[in-house]
């Protein structure tokens, strides 16, 4: 799960870069991939924290349920992309003009609705783990997961900025172009 989390974080950086250099105008179907991967990041981080703190040895089938939003959004995007928006170049131009912003605004809010509970659960698991090891071990410096908690807190901060950017956007203003501020904070973690 840690490898998946790092891979997904790197896609946040690639997404910013690809958007800034106009790469999506040349290969617009790749936008599908970068948008959908955002739905896999919060459950991946949560499952990593869960597996590290509980020492599970292999993936449990029930853990795959956490990726239902990712699979659902990917399927919906695929259907839209290959039916309604079969002209991908036209879709990217519409997105840049703001013509399709209602769809992406809804998408942003669903990302937020999914992200906050996972981040809160991840922080809760890490807090409980810290309390448990303090009650068992006298020297806990080497087994604490401060680095994971800090990454989760930075991601939480990025999600708060993303929330603020979305609220401001509802009133017709932009804090940053294409939510680059919150994406930059998330990528910096």
PyMOL commands that set and color helices and strands:
alter all, ss='L'
color gray80, all
select helices_A, chain A and resi 2-20+23-26+30-54+61-84+88-97+101-136+146-170+177-188
alter helices_A, ss='H'
color red, helices_A
deselect
rebuild
show_as cartoon
